[in-house]
Structures are given as C-alpha cells and as structure tokens.
C-alpha cells in the first residue's frame, strides 16, 4: 500500500532520518544497519510513502557495461591510469562514496575521470553532507561533465571509523535524486531487491522513478532469477526507466570476502566456492562474471550490467585488467546497437 506523506518529515526512530525508506542495509532478519533495533520501516502497519509531485528525469544513455572504478583515495595519478585502462573496454566508470575512505570531492572525481577519457558516473551520499553541500556538489558535478550522479542515502559509518565525526543525513537517496533531476542532472538510484521488506522493494523503486530517477542500479543478489522477479514486479507497478544489474567480480578469497561483507548484498556461495577451488581462479572468476552478465542481460528491462567488486587482491592495475577483460568480452557478445546505448 502507498500513502502520501510530507516529504520533509523523517520517520521517527530512523538513524538515517529517512522519509523514503527503508535503506538497502536492512539486515536479513529486519534489523537496522546502524542501531540495535528493528528497522522502523518494518513496523506493523507502516505503509510506503508516495512521491507527491512526479517529475521527468534527465536525459541519460544507459551504459551496457558500467564498471566500478576502485582506486586508492586521493591518488589522482592512479585514478587517471586506471580510467585510461578501463575506458576502451567499458562504457562508463562508477566511483563510490565509501564510509571508511574519504576521497576527493565527487565533482573533482568526475573532472579527473572525464579528463582521462572516461564517462563518469559519480556516487553522491547523504551521510557526510548537509543539504547545502549536496546542492553545491550537484552543481559541481554538472559543471564537471558527470554523465550521471548515483544518489544514495549512504551506508552508516562503522562504529570504529571516525567516531568523532557527525553523520548528517539531511536527505535520503530519493529526495537527493529529486534534487538532482530538478537541476537537470541525470539521477541514478540504487535498490537492493533482496533486502527486507522484499515485497515492498519494487514499489519503492517506482517511487524513486516518480521523484525523477533516470536509471536504477541494483545491488548484488544471489541469482539472476531474483533479479528477474524483482524487475518484473517493478515493471508491473509502472517502472519504465532502465535497470543496471550487478555482476560480482572476484578472483580470489579476499575479493569475494569484500563483496560478501557489504550490508544487504548477497552473492552465490556455490559460485564463490567453484571459483576459489578452480586450478586458475582468475580465469574462473572471469568466466563466472561473464555467465552472470549473460543471464542478467537476458532479462526484460535490464539494459546493462555493473561490474562490481574488488576483482582481485593483487593490486589496482591487475584488478582493472580483470574488469577490462570482462567488459571487452561482454561488448563483443552484445549486438552493436545495444552496446551503443
């Protein structure tokens, strides 16, 4: 059930001060990511809020291959070199906004990626910025030539990460997407299909579309069938924007563990075991990613894939080479007109 609410009033008891929740970090048993309590959006009788004034999204060409750009924070030289390696094999680079690794401002990251020949998709999180700073960053991203801004509420900071620093959460991801769209920026939004309440997740994504989102980027799930069910349910409720589904990229135990530790995310443990036990885990990891990408791209409504994860513990360049190989092979298999977006 959907109910209209005052979009400026956070739900009482939510540590992230969300209006359009719940976030993607809800634990499998319904627990809050940030506090020892049930997620307030899962309380009996709670209904999903409705975005009251739908707006048109910004123009966006959805990429076939969107790859995570994972480099050390504050290292412009490595970011530039990695972008140049990935750009010929992938359609766009997605840079994160991590709770434990402060980096250059998002607008600066976009400028660096664009200068190196990449198409920047930049994550903007509400965790560390009040509304004024979010507005400033959106203007900066627009000026820097960001192809899209991924609007997220943001993971809560771990208890041992900068406990002296305030977590802001003036907005949530849905309201930030609306702000970006109102400024003419193509806004992406995230959704976690398997996080509680699973039945409400498709409708929640439709509300983000109503707010102005131009594209959805899904978090990892354990199997493509879960993505197919989610996308079908969302489309049945009015979803029309393109969906980009996550492909788990790992080639060793550490890169698999990093994915497995992220809040609300699921990866196929049988696939992980098979890759790690293979005579050549790198080749097996690439093949596993390609198999997942093929299955996801066969789903009606999925327009692209996000090569997501650390890829390898053997260093930034080796990890980027793994991502680039996967990206190249996906683009070779997909018809040119679809790869062109």
Secondary structure, DSSP 4 states (H G I P E B T S, - for coil): -EEE--TT-PPTT-TT--SS---TT--TTSB-SSSSSB-GGGSTT--EEE-SS--PPPP----SEEEE----TT-HHHHHHHHHHHHTT-SEEEE---TT---S-HHHHHHHHHHTT--EEEEEESTT--HHHHHHHHHHHHHHT-SEEEEE--PPPPTTS-TTSPP--SS-HHHHHHHHHHTT--EEEEE-TTSSSHHHHHHHHHHHHHHT--EEEEPP-S-HHHHHHHHHHHHHTT--SEEEEEEE--SSHHHHHHHHTSTT----HHHHHHHHHSSSHHHHHHHHHHHHHHHHHTSTTEEEEEEES---SS-HHHHHHHHHHHHHHHHHHS-HHHHT-
